[in-house]
Amino acid sequence: MPIMTLVERNKFLEEPGILLRIGVIRDDGSPLVTPIWFLYEAGSVYFTPRAQSDWFQSLRRDPRICLCIDEQALPYRKVVVEGSAELIHDLGSDDEWRDLYRKIAGRYVPEDAAEAYVQNTIDQERALYRVVFDGSTVRTWRMPLDDEPETGIWHERYYAAGTHYADLSQ
């Protein structure tokens, strides 16, 4: 399966409306995956848990994360990041980074609605985290484009020996 170029990846991550699914580890060791809003800037993903969210409590205890950012329409672009979330601003300092939160909200709703959302939830404390791509494991892929071999739909390791695509991919 083709990987995205750095330009393709950055363009995809900057597109509005795409959700991030964050995977964290609960106290009992079980996984928790939550779809959330995010912002990608300068090689980092920023996101904002509310004070009462389960995944925030999990991050406080263990900052290891897995992020999945993907789309359901062709060309099925996907970015998976495994790393560690860094707390940039803890609860109670929302005013220091509210403009960044406006940018996050603006990726998902029209500008006037984003400002209304920020104002309507201004009394709900949030923290600000980021995951820096440098130092994290970042994998990308997408479906083959028109001029690329159709055998690129999966990684070669998935094709059973002697099958049609296995033969074509050799």
C-alpha positions in Angstrom: 0.0 0.0 0.0 1.5 3.4 -0.9 2.6 5.7 1.9 1.8 9.3 1.7 4.5 11.8 0.9 5.2 14.4 3.6 3.3 17.0 1.5 0.3 14.6 1.1 0.3 13.8 4.8 0.4 17.5 5.9 -2.3 18.5 3.4 -4.5 15.6 4.7 -3.9 16.5 8.4 -4.8 20.2 7.7 -8.1 19.4 6.0 -11.1 20.5 8.0 -13.6 18.1 9.5 -11.5 14.9 9.9 -11.6 13.4 13.3 -8.8 11.9 15.3 -9.3 8.8 17.3 -7.2 8.7 20.4 -6.3 5.4 22.1 -5.3 5.4 25.7 -4.9 2.8 28.4 -7.4 2.7 31.2 -6.5 2.1 34.9 -7.4 -1.6 34.5 -5.2 -1.9 31.4 -8.0 -2.1 28.9 -7.9 0.2 25.8 -10.1 3.3 25.4 -10.6 4.9 22.0 -12.4 8.2 21.6 -13.0 10.3 18.5 -12.0 14.0 19.1 -11.3 17.3 17.3 -7.7 18.2 16.7 -5.3 20.7 15.1 -2.2 19.8 13.2 0.5 22.5 13.2 4.3 22.5 12.7 4.7 18.7 13.0 2.5 18.3 16.0 -1.1 17.3 16.8 -2.9 19.4 19.4 -6.1 18.3 21.3 -8.1 19.3 24.3 -9.6 16.9 26.8 -12.3 18.2 29.2 -11.6 17.9 32.9 -14.2 15.1 33.4 -13.3 13.0 30.3 -12.2 9.4 31.0 -9.4 9.6 28.5 -7.9 12.7 30.2 -7.6 10.8 33.4 -5.9 8.0 31.6 -3.5 10.4 30.0 -2.6 11.9 33.3 -1.6 8.5 34.6 0.0 7.2 31.4 0.8 9.5 28.5 1.3 6.7 25.9 -1.1 7.1 23.0 -2.0 5.8 19.7 -3.7 8.3 17.3 -5.6 7.2 14.2 -6.6 9.9 11.7 -8.4 8.6 8.6 -11.2 9.1 6.2 -14.0 7.0 4.9 -14.0 8.2 1.3 -11.4 7.4 -1.4 -8.4 7.4 -1.4 -8.8 6.1 2.2 -5.9 8.1 3.6 -4.7 7.1 7.0 -2.2 8.4 9.5 -1.4 6.3 12.6 0.8 7.8 15.3 2.2 5.9 18.3 4.0 8.1 20.9 3.6 10.1 24.1 1.2 13.0 24.7 2.8 16.0 26.3 0.7 18.2 28.6 1.2 21.8 27.4 -1.4 23.5 29.6 -3.1 21.9 32.5 -6.6 22.7 33.8 -7.2 26.3 34.8 -5.0 28.0 32.2 -7.6 27.9 29.3 -7.3 31.7 28.8 -3.6 31.3 27.8 -4.4 29.1 24.8 -8.1 30.0 24.0 -7.1 31.3 20.5 -5.7 27.8 19.7 -8.9 26.3 20.8 -10.8 28.7 18.5 -8.6 27.3 15.6 -9.5 23.7 16.6 -13.2 24.5 16.7 -13.0 26.3 13.4 -11.9 23.1 11.7 -15.2 21.5 12.5 -17.9 24.2 12.4 -18.3 27.5 10.6 -16.4 30.5 12.1 -19.5 32.1 13.8 -20.6 28.8 15.2 -17.1 28.0 16.4 -17.0 31.2 18.4 -20.4 30.5 19.8 -19.2 27.0 20.8 -16.1 28.4 22.5 -18.2 31.0 24.4 -20.9 28.5 25.4 -18.3 26.1 26.8 -15.9 28.6 28.2 -16.7 27.6 31.8 -15.8 23.9 31.0 -12.1 23.6 31.9 -9.9 21.8 29.4 -6.2 20.9 29.2 -4.1 21.2 26.1 -1.9 18.3 24.9 0.3 17.8 21.9 1.9 14.9 20.2 5.1 15.8 18.4 5.6 13.6 15.3 9.4 13.8 15.6 10.2 11.1 18.1 6.9 9.3 17.5 6.2 6.3 15.2 4.2 7.7 12.3 2.8 5.5 9.6 0.7 6.6 6.6 -1.0 4.9 3.7 -3.6 5.5 1.1 -5.2 3.5 -1.7 -3.2 3.4 -5.0 -3.9 6.2 -7.4 -4.8 5.7 -11.0 -1.2 5.4 -12.2 -0.1 3.0 -9.4 -0.4 -0.8 -9.4 -3.7 -2.1 -7.9 -1.7 -4.6 -5.9 -0.8 -1.7 -3.7 -4.2 -2.0 -2.0 -2.6 -4.1 0.8 0.9 -4.6 2.0 2.6 -7.5 0.3 2.7 -9.5 3.6 -1.1 -9.9 3.5 -1.2 -11.7 0.1 -1.2 -15.5 0.6 1.4 -17.2 -1.6 0.1 -18.4 -4.9 -2.9 -16.0 -5.0 -3.7 -13.6 -7.8 -2.4 -10.4 -6.1 0.6 -12.3 -4.6 1.6 -13.3 -8.1 1.0 -9.8 -9.5 3.0 -8.1 -6.8 6.2 -10.1 -7.5 
